[in-house]
Amino acid sequence: MSNPDSFIDEVTEEVRRDRLFGYMRRYGWIAIVIVVVIVAGAAWNEWSKAREAAQAQAFGDAILAALEAEEAEGRVEALDAIAAPGPGGAAVLGLFMAAEAGRAEDDATAVARLQTVADNSEIPLIYRQIAQYKALSRGAGVMDPEQRRAGLEALAVPGQPLRLLAEEQLALIEIEQGDTDAAIERLRRVIDDSEATAGLRRRASRLIVALGGSLTQAG
């Protein structure tokens, strides 16, 4: 004789299978769509990465080609014709163009290029600060001293990555304006700062000596 409980279990299991297959026939398309979306998303991600890599390589190749021109003016013109792939690329391109304009002794153009980078809010902050610092450093002949001072003081506040370099430039402005005592005192503070690099300390020390000052505070 067959076991009634076993028979009931088999019938129950069969009913479950029928229900499962019914659900699959009714809702199986949803699973297929999900799989298609996942596969398509992965393919799109890989394609986007490959495209970005290709754009970055083409951008770099274009810059290298532009820098092969013999004259600085020609390099600036060639760089100006390059389309930058995004804000970061625009910052790099602007810095290159400013450097070449500087080599051509065209400080006005160099400062203008740097200021364009510094004023572009879409560019990462560190690039903008570097551009601002370079513009203020190079702008002695094309910018008002007080304008340069104000800009450098903004970069010299605690916590800013270019703080000590800005302090060095502020000392140079004080020298330009004949305030050598203030410049020497500022340079001493730069030397004593724990974040100052060896090269910066060396430059500050030499400048203090050239100004006739001592490396230590009299007292």
C-alpha positions, -999 to +999 in steps of 0.1 A: +000+000+000+012+035-008+019+060+019-009+087+019+015+113+033+040+107+006+013+110-020+001+143-006+037+156-006+042+147-042+010+164-052+019+195-032+053+196-048+038+193-083+014+221-075+044+243-065+062+235-097+031+244-117+028+277-099+065+284-104+063+278-141+032+299-142+050+328-125+080+324-149+057+325-180+039+355-166+068+375-152+099+360-168+102+389-191+110+411-161+141+390-153+152+392-189+149+430-190+169+432-157+197+410-172+197+431-204+199+464-185+228+451-163+247+438-194+240+471-213+251+492-183+284+473-180+290+476-217+283+513-216+306+518-187+335+500-205+328+520-237+328+553-217+361+544-201+376+535-234+364+567-250+377+589-221+411+571-223+412+577-261+403+614-257+430+619-230+456+602-252+446+623-282+446+655-261+481+647-248+494+639-283+480+672-296+498+691-269+531+673-276+527+681-313+519+717-306+551+720-284+572+709-313+569+743-330+602+761-331+590+795-320+570+802-288+544+822-307+538+792-329+535+769-299+509+793-284+489+794-316+490+756-320+479+751-284+451+776-288+437+755-316+433+724-293+399+715-279+402+706-242+383+675-231+366+690-200+375+715-172+406+696-161+420+696-197+411+733-201+432+740-170+462+720-182+460+736-216+457+771-202+488+766-180+508+754-210+496+783-231+506+808-203+540+791-200+547+795-237+535+831-237+559+837-209+588+822-229+578+846-257+582+874-231+545+883-235+536+887-198+503+904-205+491+874-225+505+849-200+487+867-171+455+868-191+457+831-199+464+823-162+436+845-150+411+828-174+420+795-157+417+810-122+383+825-129+368+793-144+346+779-116+343+745-134+380+739-130+392+720-099+402+745-071+439+735-069+444+742-106+427+776-102+449+784-072+480+775-091+469+796-120+462+825-097+495+822-080+514+822-113+494+851-126+502+872-095+538+861-096+543+870-132+521+901-132+546+926-118+548+945-150+511+943-159+492+944-126+489+970-098+510+961-068+481+964-044+460+941-066+488+916-065+492+920-028+455+914-022+455+883-044+486+869-027+473+876+008+442+855-001+465+826-011+486+831+021+459+823+047+465+793+069+455+760+054+460+770+017+484+747-002+504+776-017+506+797+015+543+798+019+550+805-018+525+834-016+544+847+015+576+846-005+560+867-033+546+891-007+581+897+005+592+905-030+564+931-033+576+946+000+611+948-015+597+965-046+580+991-024+611+997-004+600+981+028+630+958+033+625+954+071+590+940+065+603+918+038+631+904+060+607+897+088+583+879+065+612+858+051+623+849+086+588+836+093+590+815+062+623+800+072+609+791+106+578+776+093+577+738+097+560+733+063+587+752+044+607+731+019+645+731+018+645+750-015+621+777-001+642+781+030+674+784+009+658+811-013+645+831+017+679+829+034+698+841+003+673+870-001+677+880+035+715+881+032+712+900-001+691+926+017+717+930+044+697+913+071+705+885+095+689+851+095+679+854+132+658+880+150+679+904+169+671+903+205 
